[in-house]
Amino acid sequence: MEETPMDELRRALKYRAWHRGTREADMMIGGFFDRYNETWGEHELALFAALLTETDVDIMAWAIGTQEVPERYQGPMMEAMQQLDFIEIRR
């Protein structure tokens, strides 16, 4: 089966989401991608790609509510990220 440009984009975003530099950022950003990416269209994928250009410290602060979310990222995607219910914690 031939890979579509959208498949290639998702694969690249998954890699970038899971290779952030710290385990915590990988779990938060990568876990978020894994949970929601299949429901995203082009707009959401582009928004997530833009989000990945931000620093992990900022993304995590927006998700846990210690910094105000910039207007460009406010909306359903960030609201879903702020739920933090997608992070799997191994015990």
N, C-alpha and C positions, 0 to 999 in steps of 0.2 A: 504494500500500500504506500502510495506516494504521500510525503509529508507536505502539508499546506503551509503557506507563509504564517498563518495564525498558529499552527502547531509549533513552528520554529520559534515564534515569538514567545509562546507559553514556555517552551523548554528553556529559552534564554532567561526569561523572568524567574523561573523556578530556580535556576542555578544562582542567579544574583540574589534572590530572596534567602536562599539557604547558605550562602557563603559571605556572610557579613563581617566576620572577624571575631565575634564573641558568641559563645554558646547561647546566651540569653537573647541576643538579637536574632540569631538563627532561629531559635524556637518561636519567638514572637512573629517575626516577619515571614519566615518560611512556613510556619504553621498557619498563619493567616492566608498566605497564598494557596497552600494545599487545600484549606477548607473551602475557599470561595471562588477560586479562579475559573472553575468550570461553568459558573453562572454568569461570568463577565462577558460583555461584548467588547467591541473595539474601544469604545469610550473608556470603560473601566480599566481595560488593559493599558491604555495610554496613560491614564491617571496613576495606575500602580507603577508603571515604568518611570514616571516623573517622581513619584514618591521615593523610589529607590535611589534617586540622585541626591537625596537629603542624607544628613548624617544619622547614624543609628541612634545617637543620643537624642536628637530632636524627634525622630519617629517614635522612639520609646516614650519620651516625655509627653508627646501628644496622646499616645495610646493610654497612658496611665493617668493623664490629666494634670500633670505638674507644669505643663506649658500650654498656653493657648494655641489651638490649631489654626494655622494660617488659613485665610479665607479660601485660597485655591484648593485646599484639601478638606474643607468642611463639607459634610454631606453623608450619604448612606455608607460609603466605604469606610470612612474614619469612624463613624458611629459603630459599625460592625467590629472594627479593630478595637475600639474602646471596651467592648464587652469582655475581651480576653478569655472567652469561653472556648476558644479553639486551641489553646495551649495544652498539650498533653504533658503531664508531669509523671515521670516514672518513679515509682516508690519502691 
